[in-house]
Amino acid sequence: MYSALSSTSRISTGIKGLDELIEGGLIPGRVYLVTGPPGSGKTTFALQFLLDGARRGEKCLYVSLVQKPEDIIHDMARYDPSILAYVKKWRIMLYDLGPILWRESTKVPTWRSVLSRIKELAEDEKIHRLAIDPLTAIDFPTENTAEKRTELARFIRGIENLGITALLVDEMTEMDRYTEEHYLVSGVIMLHYFMYNNRMIRAIQILKMRGTKHDPNLKKLEFSDNGLVVFNKYPFEEEG
């Protein structure tokens, strides 16, 4: 496991241009949230993060709760075909957890059931990096706000206790509405898109990053031939 007191090392996000904006990358062993509207690039972000780990010899785990992970990997291969080789070598493991949990219960998967499954696999396979997609597919067993926060806090702490650096992918359609996970994770990265002068403008915002100096203003984000790329510039600047 990672010690918060013994290491100041950083772990790369795998997103070109982003590490420079957060003091070299993410703090290892913490849980981060990647959120935004549909089609903003959240899943691509998560897979680029796992790909970076696989290239460094780390064992990575992608947990899908809705879509078939094979379909997601196939789509990602358009940007980086090497992901297929890493999946074949089990450097990136795919875990289609949603159907497993739904077969066991008529209810939507809970934080506790998801954590139990992840913990078992992570310990057996010595996982370094984790992505759970999407967080919104997991339900709370209670409507009590205080109990919800406690349950989620246990979930996040449980992942951190495994020494894993994790990304939680979350759908967010109301960009000014914050929920429990925004407050409990170590960092929140928001992906945006806007219509501007009759064209789509993408942007990234580092809303929160504990233990890290960061600029919370919008930065330009693009889908390149190799995936997501971040530019340290205002996204609405006209190209000169």
Number of C-alpha atoms within 10 A of each C-alpha: 11 16 10 12 6 7 10 9 12 15 17 20 23 21 20 15 15 22 17 14 18 20 14 15 18 24 25 23 22 23 24 26 24 26 27 22 17 15 12 20 21 25 22 20 22 23 26 22 22 31 25 18 22 22 14 10 12 17 22 31 28 23 22 22 24 15 15 15 19 15 10 14 19 14 13 20 15 13 17 16 14 13 23 16 11 19 18 10 11 15 22 26 20 17 19 17 21 19 15 13 18 13 9 9 10 8 11 14 22 18 20 18 12 18 16 12 14 22 16 10 14 20 11 9 14 15 22 22 26 27 26 23 24 20 21 13 16 17 15 17 15 11 9 9 11 10 13 18 17 13 18 19 17 15 19 22 15 17 20 18 14 19 21 22 22 28 30 24 22 22 19 19 11 9 13 7 8 10 10 14 20 18 13 18 22 19 24 23 20 22 25 22 19 13 9 10 8 7 8 9 16 22 22 24 19 20 15 21 19 14 12 16 11 16 15 14 13 20 22 20 26 16 14 9 10 15 20 20 18 21 17 14 13 13 20 15 8 6 4 3
